[in-house]
Amino acid sequence: MVSKKKMEEYEERIKQALAVLGGISEDTTTPRNIRRAAKDSMDALQTGEYTPAVRASNAISMLDAILQDPNMPQYTRVKLWNVMSVIEAIKD
């Protein structure tokens, strides 16, 4: 069982990730498919039916798939790596 303190830390990490992903999903200089992946990752992080670790894992797998896109601007790739490192620490 995850402690209440850990749960709060995980929710804070998810909030940080959502803020960055929100920026990416609204950035018109980023290709549409990448913005869509950012939005889908946000949806995965916000779903209430899974534990924070499962939500984070789902979001990471979506982002991991899109990181291979050669059309991705470098600054967006760095932001996505940062998001992934923030939410990778979320465990059950």
MOPAC internal coordinates of N, CA, C and O (Angstrom, degrees):
PM7 1SCF
backbone

  N    0.0000 0     0.00 0     0.00 0    0    0    0
  C    1.4617 1     0.00 0     0.00 0    1    0    0
  C    1.5289 1   109.74 1     0.00 0    2    1    0
  O    1.2310 1   120.62 1   -44.53 1    3    2    1
  N    1.3003 1   116.43 1   135.47 1    3    2    1
  C    1.4552 1   121.99 1  -179.02 1    5    3    2
  C    1.5229 1   108.96 1   -85.45 1    6    5    3
  O    1.2310 1   120.51 1   -45.97 1    7    6    5
  N    1.3349 1   116.63 1   134.03 1    7    6    5
  C    1.4633 1   121.01 1  -178.78 1    9    7    6
  C    1.5266 1   110.94 1   -67.83 1   10    9    7
  O    1.2310 1   121.50 1   -20.52 1   11   10    9
  N    1.3174 1   114.73 1   159.48 1   11   10    9
  C    1.4715 1   121.10 1   179.71 1   13   11   10
  C    1.5323 1   109.97 1   -61.23 1   14   13   11
  O    1.2310 1   120.41 1   140.65 1   15   14   13
  N    1.3203 1   116.82 1   -39.35 1   15   14   13
  C    1.4693 1   121.52 1   179.83 1   17   15   14
  C    1.5342 1   110.37 1   -62.89 1   18   17   15
  O    1.2310 1   120.38 1   135.45 1   19   18   17
  N    1.3295 1   116.87 1   -44.55 1   19   18   17
  C    1.4670 1   121.42 1   178.31 1   21   19   18
  C    1.5262 1   110.08 1   -63.06 1   22   21   19
  O    1.2310 1   121.05 1   137.19 1   23   22   21
  N    1.3349 1   115.59 1   -42.81 1   23   22   21
  C    1.4580 1   120.60 1  -179.28 1   25   23   22
  C    1.5325 1   110.15 1   -59.22 1   26   25   23
  O    1.2310 1   120.58 1   137.63 1   27   26   25
  N    1.3333 1   116.49 1   -42.37 1   27   26   25
  C    1.4663 1   120.43 1   178.87 1   29   27   26
  C    1.5330 1   110.22 1   -64.53 1   30   29   27
  O    1.2310 1   120.75 1   139.48 1   31   30   29
  N    1.3316 1   116.17 1   -40.52 1   31   30   29
  C    1.4688 1   120.54 1   178.39 1   33   31   30
  C    1.5367 1   109.75 1   -62.36 1   34   33   31
  O    1.2310 1   120.37 1   136.65 1   35   34   33
  N    1.3266 1   116.89 1   -43.35 1   35   34   33
  C    1.4607 1   121.32 1   179.76 1   37   35   34
  C    1.5231 1   111.36 1   -63.11 1   38   37   35
  O    1.2310 1   120.78 1   137.31 1   39   38   37
  N    1.3367 1   116.11 1   -42.69 1   39   38   37
  C    1.4661 1   119.33 1   179.60 1   41   39   38
  C    1.5350 1   110.13 1   -64.62 1   42   41   39
  O    1.2310 1   120.77 1   144.74 1   43   42   41
  N    1.3401 1   116.12 1   -35.26 1   43   42   41
  C    1.4675 1   120.70 1   177.98 1   45   43   42
  C    1.5335 1   109.65 1   -65.71 1   46   45   43
  O    1.2310 1   120.33 1   137.57 1   47   46   45
  N    1.3244 1   116.97 1   -42.43 1   47   46   45
  C    1.4637 1   121.33 1   178.16 1   49   47   46
  C    1.5339 1   109.83 1   -62.05 1   50   49   47
  O    1.2310 1   120.74 1   138.04 1   51   50   49
  N    1.3246 1   116.19 1   -41.96 1   51   50   49
  C    1.4675 1   120.18 1   179.14 1   53   51   50
  C    1.5254 1   109.92 1   -63.38 1   54   53   51
  O    1.2310 1   120.25 1   139.15 1   55   54   53
  N    1.3408 1   117.13 1   -40.85 1   55   54   53
  C    1.4689 1   120.42 1   178.11 1   57   55   54
  C    1.5275 1   110.90 1   -60.88 1   58   57   55
  O    1.2310 1   120.27 1   137.14 1   59   58   57
  N    1.3356 1   117.09 1   -42.86 1   59   58   57
  C    1.4645 1   121.01 1   178.10 1   61   59   58
  C    1.5244 1   110.29 1   -60.55 1   62   61   59
  O    1.2310 1   121.06 1   134.01 1   63   62   61
  N    1.3224 1   115.58 1   -45.99 1   63   62   61
  C    1.4660 1   120.48 1  -179.60 1   65   63   62
  C    1.5261 1   110.76 1   -62.39 1   66   65   63
  O    1.2310 1   120.49 1   137.87 1   67   66   65
  N    1.3338 1   116.68 1   -42.13 1   67   66   65
  C    1.4631 1   120.88 1  -179.66 1   69   67   66
  C    1.5273 1   111.16 1   -62.52 1   70   69   67
  O    1.2310 1   120.62 1   142.42 1   71   70   69
  N    1.3256 1   116.42 1   -37.58 1   71   70   69
  C    1.4696 1   119.77 1   179.74 1   73   71   70
  C    1.5314 1   110.37 1   -62.95 1   74   73   71
  O    1.2310 1   120.27 1   134.62 1   75   74   73
  N    1.3192 1   117.08 1   -45.38 1   75   74   73
  C    1.4779 1   120.88 1  -179.45 1   77   75   74
  C    1.5258 1   110.32 1   -68.42 1   78   77   75
  O    1.2310 1   120.80 1   134.57 1   79   78   77
  N    1.3318 1   116.08 1   -45.43 1   79   78   77
  C    1.4737 1   119.63 1  -179.86 1   81   79   78
  C    1.5237 1   111.11 1   -62.37 1   82   81   79
  O    1.2310 1   120.72 1   143.20 1   83   82   81
  N    1.3297 1   116.23 1   -36.80 1   83   82   81
  C    1.4639 1   120.31 1   177.30 1   85   83   82
  C    1.5164 1   110.95 1   -60.81 1   86   85   83
  O    1.2310 1   120.93 1   137.80 1   87   86   85
  N    1.3230 1   115.82 1   -42.20 1   87   86   85
  C    1.4645 1   119.83 1   177.80 1   89   87   86
  C    1.5158 1   112.00 1   -62.70 1   90   89   87
  O    1.2310 1   120.81 1   137.46 1   91   90   89
  N    1.3226 1   116.05 1   -42.54 1   91   90   89
  C    1.4693 1   120.41 1   179.37 1   93   91   90
  C    1.5286 1   110.20 1   -65.06 1   94   93   91
  O    1.2310 1   120.49 1   137.07 1   95   94   93
  N    1.3252 1   116.67 1   -42.93 1   95   94   93
  C    1.4705 1   119.89 1  -176.43 1   97   95   94
  C    1.5241 1   112.39 1   -67.31 1   98   97   95
  O    1.2310 1   120.04 1   161.89 1   99   98   97
  N    1.3435 1   117.54 1   -18.11 1   99   98   97
  C    1.4670 1   120.96 1   179.60 1  101   99   98
  C    1.5241 1   112.85 1  -105.60 1  102  101   99
  O    1.2310 1   120.11 1  -179.60 1  103  102  101
  N    1.3289 1   117.40 1     0.40 1  103  102  101
  C    1.4590 1   122.39 1  -178.48 1  105  103  102
  C    1.5247 1   109.97 1   -81.27 1  106  105  103
  O    1.2310 1   120.74 1   -70.27 1  107  106  105
  N    1.3244 1   116.19 1   109.73 1  107  106  105
  C    1.4712 1   119.76 1  -175.75 1  109  107  106
  C    1.5263 1   113.03 1   -71.71 1  110  109  107
  O    1.2310 1   119.58 1   168.34 1  111  110  109
  N    1.3436 1   118.41 1   -11.66 1  111  110  109
  C    1.4614 1   120.10 1   177.23 1  113  111  110
  C    1.5287 1   111.45 1   -83.34 1  114  113  111
  O    1.2310 1   120.44 1   171.80 1  115  114  113
  N    1.3285 1   116.76 1    -8.20 1  115  114  113
  C    1.4638 1   122.03 1   179.17 1  117  115  114
  C    1.5308 1   108.57 1   -93.21 1  118  117  115
  O    1.2310 1   119.83 1   -44.00 1  119  118  117
  N    1.3340 1   117.94 1   136.00 1  119  118  117
  C    1.4740 1   120.12 1   179.10 1  121  119  118
  C    1.5394 1   112.34 1   -54.98 1  122  121  119
  O    1.2310 1   121.34 1   -31.82 1  123  122  121
  N    1.3237 1   115.04 1   148.18 1  123  122  121
  C    1.4651 1   121.82 1  -173.82 1  125  123  122
  C    1.5286 1   112.93 1   -57.75 1  126  125  123
  O    1.2310 1   119.98 1   138.41 1  127  126  125
  N    1.3363 1   117.65 1   -41.59 1  127  126  125
  C    1.4628 1   118.89 1  -177.60 1  129  127  126
  C    1.5342 1   111.58 1   -64.82 1  130  129  127
  O    1.2310 1   120.40 1   148.34 1  131  130  129
  N    1.3145 1   116.84 1   -31.66 1  131  130  129
  C    1.4696 1   120.85 1   178.67 1  133  131  130
  C    1.5260 1   110.01 1   -74.40 1  134  133  131
  O    1.2310 1   120.58 1   140.17 1  135  134  133
  N    1.3304 1   116.50 1   -39.83 1  135  134  133
  C    1.4779 1   119.50 1   175.59 1  137  135  134
  C    1.5249 1   110.18 1   -61.93 1  138  137  135
  O    1.2310 1   120.93 1   140.37 1  139  138  137
  N    1.3337 1   115.82 1   -39.63 1  139  138  137
  C    1.4689 1   120.12 1   179.14 1  141  139  138
  C    1.5293 1   110.53 1   -63.97 1  142  141  139
  O    1.2310 1   120.42 1   137.91 1  143  142  141
  N    1.3242 1   116.80 1   -42.09 1  143  142  141
  C    1.4696 1   120.47 1   178.62 1  145  143  142
  C    1.5274 1   110.43 1   -63.52 1  146  145  143
  O    1.2310 1   120.33 1   141.73 1  147  146  145
  N    1.3205 1   116.97 1   -38.27 1  147  146  145
  C    1.4693 1   120.34 1   177.16 1  149  147  146
  C    1.5225 1   109.99 1   -63.75 1  150  149  147
  O    1.2310 1   120.57 1   137.87 1  151  150  149
  N    1.3283 1   116.52 1   -42.13 1  151  150  149
  C    1.4689 1   120.96 1   179.04 1  153  151  150
  C    1.5284 1   110.36 1   -65.45 1  154  153  151
  O    1.2310 1   120.14 1   136.99 1  155  154  153
  N    1.3289 1   117.34 1   -43.01 1  155  154  153
  C    1.4718 1   120.83 1   178.03 1  157  155  154
  C    1.5276 1   111.01 1   -62.22 1  158  157  155
  O    1.2310 1   120.62 1   142.15 1  159  158  157
  N    1.3150 1   116.42 1   -37.85 1  159  158  157
  C    1.4621 1   120.59 1   177.55 1  161  159  158
  C    1.5261 1   110.59 1   -65.59 1  162  161  159
  O    1.2310 1   120.70 1   141.25 1  163  162  161
  N    1.3199 1   116.26 1   -38.75 1  163  162  161
  C    1.4686 1   120.15 1   176.33 1  165  163  162
  C    1.5248 1   110.25 1   -61.13 1  166  165  163
  O    1.2310 1   121.12 1   135.53 1  167  166  165
  N    1.3349 1   115.46 1   -44.47 1  167  166  165
  C    1.4680 1   119.63 1   178.79 1  169  167  166
  C    1.5246 1   110.69 1   -60.58 1  170  169  167
  O    1.2310 1   120.54 1   138.28 1  171  170  169
  N    1.3404 1   116.57 1   -41.72 1  171  170  169
  C    1.4662 1   120.88 1   179.69 1  173  171  170
  C    1.5263 1   110.80 1   -62.93 1  174  173  171
  O    1.2310 1   120.40 1   141.60 1  175  174  173
  N    1.3276 1   116.83 1   -38.40 1  175  174  173
  C    1.4679 1   120.31 1  -179.70 1  177  175  174
  C    1.5238 1   112.33 1   -72.19 1  178  177  175
  O    1.2310 1   120.28 1   154.02 1  179  178  177
  N    1.3152 1   117.06 1   -25.98 1  179  178  177
  C    1.4592 1   120.37 1  -175.28 1  181  179  178
  C    1.5205 1   114.27 1   -94.10 1  182  181  179
  O    1.2310 1   119.72 1   170.23 1  183  182  181
  N    1.3249 1   118.14 1    -9.77 1  183  182  181
  C    1.4572 1   119.22 1  -178.27 1  185  183  182
  C    1.5221 1   110.06 1   -64.94 1  186  185  183
  O    1.2310 1   120.80 1   -42.73 1  187  186  185
  N    1.3183 1   116.07 1   137.27 1  187  186  185
  C    1.4590 1   120.04 1  -175.05 1  189  187  186
  C    1.5171 1   114.58 1   -89.59 1  190  189  187
  O    1.2310 1   120.19 1   173.71 1  191  190  189
  N    1.3246 1   117.24 1    -6.29 1  191  190  189
  C    1.4679 1   118.96 1  -172.00 1  193  191  190
  C    1.5194 1   114.47 1   -83.51 1  194  193  191
  O    1.2310 1   119.80 1   171.18 1  195  194  193
  N    1.3452 1   117.99 1    -8.82 1  195  194  193
  C    1.4669 1   120.47 1  -178.37 1  197  195  194
  C    1.5232 1   110.51 1  -120.50 1  198  197  195
  O    1.2310 1   121.14 1   -14.74 1  199  198  197
  N    1.3321 1   115.43 1   165.26 1  199  198  197
  C    1.4621 1   120.35 1   174.67 1  201  199  198
  C    1.5235 1   108.45 1   -71.34 1  202  201  199
  O    1.2310 1   120.04 1   -19.87 1  203  202  201
  N    1.3338 1   117.52 1   160.13 1  203  202  201
  C    1.4691 1   119.33 1   178.49 1  205  203  202
  C    1.5337 1   112.65 1   -55.62 1  206  205  203
  O    1.2310 1   119.97 1   143.94 1  207  206  205
  N    1.3245 1   117.66 1   -36.06 1  207  206  205
  C    1.4674 1   120.16 1  -178.44 1  209  207  206
  C    1.5258 1   111.39 1   -66.24 1  210  209  207
  O    1.2310 1   120.29 1   139.74 1  211  210  209
  N    1.3165 1   117.05 1   -40.26 1  211  210  209
  C    1.4692 1   120.65 1   179.22 1  213  211  210
  C    1.5312 1   109.77 1   -68.88 1  214  213  211
  O    1.2310 1   120.59 1   138.96 1  215  214  213
  N    1.3295 1   116.48 1   -41.04 1  215  214  213
  C    1.4610 1   119.98 1   178.27 1  217  215  214
  C    1.5283 1   110.41 1   -61.64 1  218  217  215
  O    1.2310 1   120.69 1   136.67 1  219  218  217
  N    1.3348 1   116.28 1   -43.33 1  219  218  217
  C    1.4616 1   120.92 1   179.42 1  221  219  218
  C    1.5297 1   110.50 1   -63.88 1  222  221  219
  O    1.2310 1   120.93 1   137.03 1  223  222  221
  N    1.3181 1   115.83 1   -42.97 1  223  222  221
  C    1.4650 1   120.56 1  -179.56 1  225  223  222
  C    1.5318 1   110.96 1   -62.50 1  226  225  223
  O    1.2310 1   120.23 1   137.04 1  227  226  225
  N    1.3199 1   117.16 1   -42.96 1  227  226  225
  C    1.4627 1   121.08 1   178.16 1  229  227  226
  C    1.5288 1   110.81 1   -61.93 1  230  229  227
  O    1.2310 1   120.63 1   136.57 1  231  230  229
  N    1.3284 1   116.40 1   -43.43 1  231  230  229
  C    1.4655 1   120.38 1  -179.85 1  233  231  230
  C    1.5321 1   110.25 1   -64.97 1  234  233  231
  O    1.2310 1   120.47 1   137.97 1  235  234  233
  N    1.3310 1   116.71 1   -42.03 1  235  234  233
  C    1.4670 1   120.57 1  -179.83 1  237  235  234
  C    1.5296 1   110.73 1   -61.52 1  238  237  235
  O    1.2310 1   120.31 1   137.82 1  239  238  237
  N    1.3233 1   117.01 1   -42.18 1  239  238  237
  C    1.4671 1   118.42 1  -179.28 1  241  239  238
  C    1.5296 1   111.18 1   -65.63 1  242  241  239
  O    1.2310 1   119.95 1   144.26 1  243  242  241
  N    1.3361 1   117.69 1   -35.74 1  243  242  241
  C    1.4688 1   120.29 1   176.73 1  245  243  242
  C    1.5284 1   110.87 1   -65.87 1  246  245  243
  O    1.2310 1   121.14 1   135.59 1  247  246  245
  N    1.3281 1   115.42 1   -44.41 1  247  246  245
  C    1.4640 1   119.56 1  -178.43 1  249  247  246
  C    1.5251 1   111.12 1   -68.56 1  250  249  247
  O    1.2310 1   120.85 1   141.71 1  251  250  249
  N    1.3154 1   115.97 1   -38.29 1  251  250  249
  C    1.4596 1   120.82 1  -179.87 1  253  251  250
  C    1.5326 1   110.52 1   -59.51 1  254  253  251
  O    1.2310 1   120.85 1   139.69 1  255  254  253
  N    1.3158 1   115.98 1   -40.31 1  255  254  253
  C    1.4679 1   120.42 1  -179.62 1  257  255  254
  C    1.5301 1   111.28 1   -64.73 1  258  257  255
  O    1.2310 1   120.12 1   140.74 1  259  258  257
  N    1.3205 1   117.37 1   -39.26 1  259  258  257
  C    1.4658 1   120.33 1  -175.64 1  261  259  258
  C    1.5347 1   111.89 1   -81.35 1  262  261  259
  O    1.2310 1   119.88 1   160.21 1  263  262  261
  N    1.3239 1   117.84 1   -19.79 1  263  262  261
  C    1.4721 1   120.20 1  -178.56 1  265  263  262
  C    1.5287 1   113.04 1   -62.83 1  266  265  263
  O    1.2310 1   120.20 1   160.20 1  267  266  265
  N    1.3154 1   117.23 1   -19.80 1  267  266  265
  C    1.4698 1   120.84 1  -179.95 1  269  267  266
  C    1.5273 1   112.30 1   -79.16 1  270  269  267
  O    1.2310 1   120.23 1   171.39 1  271  270  269
  N    1.3336 1   117.16 1    -8.61 1  271  270  269
  C    1.4623 1   121.38 1  -176.38 1  273  271  270
  C    1.5367 1   110.75 1   -64.53 1  274  273  271
  O    1.2310 1   120.15 1   -59.60 1  275  274  273
  N    1.3433 1   117.31 1   120.40 1  275  274  273
  C    1.4717 1   120.07 1  -178.49 1  277  275  274
  C    1.5320 1   112.91 1   -69.65 1  278  277  275
  O    1.2310 1   119.82 1   164.08 1  279  278  277
  N    1.3323 1   117.95 1   -15.92 1  279  278  277
  C    1.4664 1   121.17 1  -179.29 1  281  279  278
  C    1.5228 1   112.94 1   -85.14 1  282  281  279
  O    1.2310 1   120.52 1   177.02 1  283  282  281
  N    1.3212 1   116.60 1    -2.98 1  283  282  281
  C    1.4610 1   119.29 1  -176.92 1  285  283  282
  C    1.5310 1   110.58 1   -72.97 1  286  285  283
  O    1.2310 1   120.93 1   -51.45 1  287  286  285
  N    1.3471 1   115.83 1   128.55 1  287  286  285
  C    1.4739 1   118.21 1   174.83 1  289  287  286
  C    1.5356 1   109.84 1   -62.19 1  290  289  287
  O    1.2310 1   120.46 1   -35.32 1  291  290  289
  N    1.3206 1   116.73 1   144.68 1  291  290  289
  C    1.4641 1   120.89 1  -176.59 1  293  291  290
  C    1.5288 1   111.83 1   -58.77 1  294  293  291
  O    1.2310 1   120.05 1   138.84 1  295  294  293
  N    1.3351 1   117.52 1   -41.16 1  295  294  293
  C    1.4645 1   119.86 1  -178.54 1  297  295  294
  C    1.5334 1   111.81 1   -64.50 1  298  297  295
  O    1.2310 1   120.56 1   148.56 1  299  298  297
  N    1.3287 1   116.54 1   -31.44 1  299  298  297
  C    1.4632 1   119.84 1   176.93 1  301  299  298
  C    1.5269 1   109.72 1   -71.52 1  302  301  299
  O    1.2310 1   120.25 1   139.79 1  303  302  301
  N    1.3140 1   117.12 1   -40.21 1  303  302  301
  C    1.4666 1   121.30 1   178.38 1  305  303  302
  C    1.5327 1   110.49 1   -58.93 1  306  305  303
  O    1.2310 1   120.78 1   136.75 1  307  306  305
  N    1.3275 1   116.12 1   -43.25 1  307  306  305
  C    1.4695 1   120.68 1   179.39 1  309  307  306
  C    1.5280 1   110.37 1   -63.04 1  310  309  307
  O    1.2310 1   120.49 1   137.55 1  311  310  309
  N    1.3308 1   116.68 1   -42.45 1  311  310  309
  C    1.4740 1   119.89 1   178.08 1  313  311  310
  C    1.5271 1   110.63 1   -60.74 1  314  313  311
  O    1.2310 1   120.68 1   137.61 1  315  314  313
  N    1.3367 1   116.31 1   -42.39 1  315  314  313
  C    1.4706 1   119.71 1  -179.41 1  317  315  314
  C    1.5274 1   110.98 1   -66.70 1  318  317  315
  O    1.2310 1   119.98 1   141.77 1  319  318  317
  N    1.3202 1   117.64 1   -38.23 1  319  318  317
  C    1.4720 1   119.96 1   175.99 1  321  319  318
  C    1.5215 1   109.75 1   -61.37 1  322  321  319
  O    1.2310 1   120.74 1   138.72 1  323  322  321
  N    1.3352 1   116.19 1   -41.28 1  323  322  321
  C    1.4650 1   120.08 1   179.02 1  325  323  322
  C    1.5305 1   111.07 1   -62.94 1  326  325  323
  O    1.2310 1   120.72 1   136.47 1  327  326  325
  N    1.3155 1   116.22 1   -43.53 1  327  326  325
  C    1.4759 1   120.27 1   178.20 1  329  327  326
  C    1.5255 1   109.59 1   -59.71 1  330  329  327
  O    1.2310 1   121.00 1   133.90 1  331  330  329
  N    1.3346 1   115.69 1   -46.10 1  331  330  329
  C    1.4635 1   119.41 1  -178.49 1  333  331  330
  C    1.5248 1   111.22 1   -61.93 1  334  333  331
  O    1.2310 1   120.15 1   139.69 1  335  334  333
  N    1.3334 1   117.32 1   -40.31 1  335  334  333
  C    1.4645 1   118.72 1  -179.48 1  337  335  334
  C    1.5227 1   111.49 1   -68.31 1  338  337  335
  O    1.2310 1   120.16 1   147.49 1  339  338  337
  N    1.3285 1   117.30 1   -32.51 1  339  338  337
  C    1.4679 1   120.72 1   177.98 1  341  339  338
  C    1.5347 1   110.78 1   -67.10 1  342  341  339
  O    1.2310 1   120.58 1   135.27 1  343  342  341
  N    1.3379 1   116.49 1   -44.73 1  343  342  341
  C    1.4659 1   118.43 1  -174.49 1  345  343  342
  C    1.5337 1   113.22 1   -88.59 1  346  345  343
  O    1.2310 1   120.17 1   167.10 1  347  346  345
  N    1.3453 1   117.28 1   -12.90 1  347  346  345
  C    1.4836 1   118.59 1   177.24 1  349  347  346
  C    1.5193 1   111.91 1   -63.73 1  350  349  347
  O    1.2310 1   120.27 1   155.56 1  351  350  349
  N    1.3252 1   117.10 1   -24.44 1  351  350  349
  C    1.4763 1   120.98 1  -177.25 1  353  351  350
  C    1.5247 1   111.96 1   -76.69 1  354  353  351
  O    1.2310 1   119.98 1   174.26 1  355  354  353
  N    1.3207 1   117.65 1    -5.74 1  355  354  353
  C    1.4689 1   120.71 1  -178.70 1  357  355  354
  C    1.5301 1   109.48 1   -80.77 1  358  357  355
  O    1.2310 1   121.17 1   -62.40 1  359  358  357
  N    1.3158 1   115.36 1   117.60 1  359  358  357
  C    1.4822 1   121.39 1  -178.31 1  361  359  358
  C    1.5218 1   110.13 1  -128.01 1  362  361  359
  O    1.2310 1   121.18 1   -23.54 1  363  362  361
  N    1.3296 1   115.35 1   156.46 1  363  362  361
  C    1.4805 1   119.98 1   174.89 1  365  363  362
  C    1.5141 1   110.16 1   -82.10 1  366  365  363
  O    1.2310 1   120.10 1   180.00 1  367  366  365

